Amino acid sequence: MEIGMLWFDSNQASTIADRVEAAATYYKEKYGRVATLCFVHPSTLAKPSKVGNMQIRPMDTVLPNHFWLGVNPEPSTDAANPAEL
């Protein structure tokens, strides 16, 4: 993913899934597309996972409490089968 939306959410009372869903809702309203990929700091999520149809992946360059959302340029494969949040 080269282009995306950076979302900040420091609400530790909410789950990661709730925070990603809030960001995804805003993304859809703003851009008219459904985000399919979200990068987060490794301290937020240590291993790849999913929220609905969105893949969540850790990335060292994303700051804590930030969520980088966009559209996955690769076709989705179930081979990796990340855990559901």
C-alpha positions as CSV (number, residue, x, y, z in Angstrom):
1,M,0.0,0.0,0.0
2,E,1.5,3.3,-1.0
3,I,-1.4,5.7,-0.4
4,G,-3.7,5.6,2.6
5,M,-5.3,7.6,5.5
6,L,-3.5,8.0,8.8
7,W,-5.9,7.8,11.8
8,F,-5.0,8.6,15.4
9,D,-6.9,7.1,18.2
10,S,-5.4,6.9,21.7
11,N,-8.6,5.7,23.5
12,Q,-7.1,2.7,25.4
13,A,-10.6,1.9,26.8
14,S,-11.7,0.8,23.3
15,T,-10.6,-2.5,21.8
16,I,-8.3,-2.6,18.7
17,A,-11.2,-3.9,16.7
18,D,-13.5,-0.9,17.8
19,R,-10.7,1.6,17.0
20,V,-10.1,0.0,13.5
21,E,-13.8,-0.1,12.8
22,A,-14.2,3.6,13.7
23,A,-11.3,4.5,11.3
24,A,-12.8,2.3,8.6
25,T,-16.2,3.9,8.9
26,Y,-14.6,7.4,8.5
27,Y,-12.5,6.2,5.6
28,K,-15.6,4.9,3.7
29,E,-17.5,8.1,4.4
30,K,-14.6,10.3,3.2
31,Y,-13.3,8.3,0.2
32,G,-16.3,6.3,-0.8
33,R,-14.3,3.0,-0.8
34,V,-13.9,0.3,1.7
35,A,-10.5,0.0,3.3
36,T,-9.1,-3.5,3.2
37,L,-5.8,-3.1,4.9
38,C,-4.6,-1.4,8.1
39,F,-1.1,-1.1,9.4
40,V,-0.5,-0.5,13.1
41,H,2.5,-0.2,15.4
42,P,3.8,-3.6,16.6
43,S,3.0,-2.7,20.3
44,T,-0.6,-2.4,19.2
45,L,-0.7,-5.8,17.5
46,A,2.2,-8.2,17.4
47,K,1.0,-10.5,14.6
48,P,-1.3,-10.1,11.5
49,S,-5.0,-10.3,12.2
50,K,-8.4,-9.4,10.7
51,V,-11.4,-7.2,11.6
52,G,-14.2,-8.2,9.4
53,N,-12.7,-8.2,5.8
54,M,-9.9,-5.9,6.8
55,Q,-6.4,-7.2,7.2
56,I,-4.5,-5.7,10.2
57,R,-0.7,-5.9,10.0
58,P,2.1,-4.6,12.3
59,M,4.6,-2.2,10.8
60,D,7.6,-0.6,12.6
61,T,7.2,2.7,10.9
62,V,3.7,3.4,12.1
63,L,3.6,5.3,15.4
64,P,1.8,4.0,18.4
65,N,-2.0,4.7,18.5
66,H,-1.9,5.4,14.7
67,F,-3.7,3.4,12.1
68,W,-2.8,3.6,8.4
69,L,-5.8,2.5,6.3
70,G,-6.1,1.9,2.6
71,V,-6.8,-0.7,-0.1
72,N,-4.7,-3.8,-0.3
73,P,-3.1,-3.9,-3.8
74,E,-2.7,-7.6,-3.6
75,P,-5.5,-10.1,-4.0
76,S,-6.6,-11.5,-0.6
77,T,-5.5,-15.1,0.1
78,D,-6.8,-17.3,2.8
79,A,-3.5,-19.2,3.0
80,A,-2.2,-16.9,5.7
81,N,-5.6,-17.1,7.5
82,P,-4.8,-14.4,10.2
83,A,-6.7,-14.6,13.5
84,E,-9.9,-12.7,13.9
85,L,-9.8,-9.9,16.5
